[in-house]
Amino acid sequence: MRCAVIAVWALLLSCAAAGLGGVPAEAENMKPRVIVFVHGLHGDRWSWSAANGAYWPQMLQTDPHFQKSDVVVAEYPTPSMRGQYSTVQLAQILWQGLAKQKVWQHREVVIIAHSLGGLVTEEMLLRHPAEAARVRFIVSYATPHQGSFIASMAKTYDSDPLLTDLRDSNDNSFLMDLEQKWRETPITAKIHRYCAYEARDTATGTGIGKYLHAQARVVSYYSATYGCDVDTAPQKIDADHISIIKPANRSADAYTFFARMYRNNPVVDVVATKRIPPTICRCRWRWTLRSMSRFSQPRQSWWIGTRSRT
């Protein structure tokens, strides 16, 4: 009986997740904003599942506070063995996948990224400025902006190119260039970056834990919060590197932190902000031209004689 219940629950969860892979085919059915989940190293679309079966993307999709947003779960290849892709290569793969899922057809894009996913996201946006212009903010969970000593250690016996990009060495040119370009590029520099950090050590085991010989903090506080918005305090999550993105319910810190950032950056109401093309009232313009003739900047008369409605 227990096995049957588990099987049914797994099937329901699988069906629910399948519905989060894309957005409505018709543009008129799209919501103004889309929330994109980007997993980390050795992760996949199931990385967001908690031990009690709660699935973060699904919780957002059924939460009325996010009714103006579609939800998309992204995936890119990060195999646990014999990885061959660099962060730059994965950034292009991610961009192509999001294009197929119609993410870039939305007016606004919001991204939830875990660990490596935050770096892949930033690299992708730097390479695609048109799409970056749609991104309102990124919420990163344990993203190693200054690298991780775990990656440096693992690099000694694993040839995965991603470990080179993630190492905490002072000569990590990839991370240094990424941050510099992000700050120097006007489009990306205006994107809010909010950060959460892990408060517990990660145990040995699967995923990133396979590189550990003892419990350790995978991404330090300083690495996880480097480069984030200074006017928003980083969020402490009482979890390890793997479970930091597995909220068990809507009261969990990981969930409420994102909800607060979402609330602080509401969806722009196009109807309320769209400007109707200005109309020129000729009679008023003639009067304005005569009244402004004594000034040395006649071009101002066009502005004063222009009516616009908001």
N, C-alpha and C positions, 0 to 999 in steps of 0.2 A: 504494500500500500504506500509506504513511504517513498519507494523508488518511483512509483507512478506519479505521485504528487510532484516530486522533483523534476520528472521528465516533462510534465505539463507546464510547470513554472518556467523551465528552460525554454520550452517552445514558445510560450507567450512572450518572454523576454526577447527571444530571437526575432519574433515577428515585429515587436515594437521597435527594436533597433533597426530593422530593415526599413521601416518607415521614416527613419531619421537620416537616411543616406543622401536625400536630395530634397528639392523643393518643387512646388507645383509647376507643371510644364508651361501653363499659360501665364504670361507676365501679369495679367490683371488679377490673378489669384495670389500673387506673391505678396507677402507682408513687407512693410517698408524696411525692416531690419532683419538681418540673419545673424544668429549666434553660431559660431563655428568652433568645434572642439578639435584640438590638435594634440595628439598624444606624444609621448616622449620616447626615449631610447628603448628598444625591444618591446614597444607597446603596440596596441592595436585598438580597434573600436570598442573592445571590451575592457579597456583599461579604466574606464569610468564606473565600473560596477562595484558596489560595496558587498561586503560579506553577507548582508541580509537580503541581497537581491535587488536593492535599490540601484537604479541606473540614472546617473545624473542628467544626461540629455533628455531622457524621458520625463524626469521630474520637472525640468524647465518647460517642456512642451505642454505639460498639463497644468502648469502654474498660471493662473489668470494674470499675474503681475507681468508676464512676458507674452501676452496675447498679441502684441504687435510685432512679434519676431518669429521667423522660421528658425528651425534648429537643424544643423548639419553636423555629422560626425565624419571627420576627415581621416584618411589613412594613407600611409606611405611606408615603403619597405624598410624595416630595421630588424633583420633577422638576428636571433640570439647567437648565431654562429656564422662565421665566414661572411661578414658584412662587407660590401664592396662600394657603397656610396658615401660620398662626402656630404657635408651639410649643404654646399652649393648645389650639388646634383639633386639632393632631396628637395630643396627649395623649388626647383623647376618642376619636379614631379608633383609636389603639393599644389603648386599653382595650376597645373594642368588638370589635376583631379577636382579642384574647386571650380574650375571653369565648366567641367562636365556636369557638376552638381548645381550649376546656375547660381553660384554664390555671387559672382561679380555682376549679376543683373539686378541686385538689390541696391537701393539708395544708400543704405548704411550697413556696415559690417562690423561685428564685434567678435573678438577672438578670445577663447579660453585655451591657454597653452600650458602644457606640463613639461618641465625639464627641457630636454633637447628641442621639443616642439616650439618653445619660445624663440630659440635661436634660428630654427628653420623658418619660422614665420617672419622674423625680422629680415632675414636674408631674402626671402621671397618678395617682401614689400619694397625693399631697396631696388630690386631688379625689375619691378613692375609698378612704376609710380602712378599710372592711371588707376590701378586697383587700390593702391595705397591711399589714394585720395578719398576712397569710400570708407576707410576704416576709422571708426570713432575712438576706440580704445582697445587695449590688450590687457588681459588679466593673466599674469604668469604665476604659475605655482612651481616653486623650486627650480627656476630656470638658472643655470650656472653662467651668469654673465661674466664672471671672472674665472670660470673653469671649476674643475673638481679634482681633488687629489686622487679620488678613486679612479678617474679616467687615466690619470698619469701613471698610476700603479698598474692598471689593467693593460696599458699599452705595451708593457714589457713582454706580455705573452699572448696578446690578441692583436692581430693586424688590421682590425676594423678601422677604416679611415676616420670614422666619427670620433673615436677615442683621441685621435690627434687634435681634432677641433675642440674637444672638451677638456683637455688637460689644463691644469692650473699653473703651468710654467710661465715664468715672466717673459718668455720669448714666444708666447702664443700669438703669432701675427694675425691669425684668423679672428680671434675675439677682439683684439685691439682695433683692427681695421673695421670690423663690424660696428663697434660702438662709435668710432669716429665718424664713419659714413652716416650712421643714423642721426647723429647730432648735427652734422653739416648739411644734410639734405632737408630743405624746407618742408617738403610734404610729410616726411616721416617724423621730423622733429616736433611737429604739432600733434602727433598721435599720443594720447595718454598711455602711459605704461604703469599699471598697478601691480604690486607684487605681494605674494604670500610666501612664507618660508616654513620649512619643516622644523618641528621642535623635538623630534625623537630620532634616535639612531635607527638605522636600518639593519635588520638581521641578515645573516647569510641565507642563501637560498636561490630562488629563481629570479629572473629579471636582472636588475643591476646588482642584486644580492649575490649573484654567482661570483662576482669579483671580490667579495669580502671574505676574510678569514675570521673576522670577529665583527661585532656590531660597530657601526660607524655612522657618522653624519655624512651623507653623500654630498649634499650641497650646503655650504656654510651660510650663515645669515648674511654675511657681507657679499658673497657671490650672488645670492638669490635676490638681494635688494639693490644691487649696483645699477645705476642708471634709471631707477624708477622715479615717478613723480614725487617731488619733495613735499608737496602740499597734502599728500595722503600717506599716512603712516602705513608701513608694511604690516600685513596681517600674519600673526602667529597662528599656525595650525598645529594642534597637538596630535601629530601623526608623523610617521616616517616618510621616506621619500616615495614609497610606492602607494601608501594609503592616503596621502595628502589630497588626492583627487577622487576619493571614494566616499563622499558624504552619505551617511546612512539615512538621512532625512533632511527636510528643509530647514531644520534648526541647527544643522552642523555648521561650524565656522567657515568651511570652504564654500558652502552654498550661500550663507548669509553675506559673506564678503563680496562675492560676485553680485549678489542681488543689490547690495548697497551701491556698488560702482555703477550698476545699470540704472538705478534710480537717480543717481547723481548726474547721469548723462542721458536724459530722456530722448526718446525718438523725436526728431524734428518734425513738426507738423507742417507739411508743405502747404496745405490750404491756408494756414494762418500766416505763413511767412512769404509765400510767393508774391512777388511784386507784379502788378499788372502793368503792361507797357505804358509809359507816360504819354499823356495826350496834351497837345498844345492848344490853348484857347487863344485864338488870334486877337480877339478884342483886348484881352487882358495883356497879351504880349506887347501890343502896340502901346498901351498905357504904360507898361513897365519900361519899354524902350525909351519913351519920352522922359519918364521920371528918373531914369538912370543915365541919361545922356551926359550929365555933368561929371560922371565918374570916369576914371581913366581905364577901366576894365569892362568894356562893353560886353564881353563874353558872359558875364554874370547875368545879363538880361535874359539869356536863353534858359539859364537854370531857374531864375525867379519866375519866368513865364511858363514854366513847365509844371503841369499838375501830375502827380502820381498818387495812386491809391494803394494802400497796403491792406 
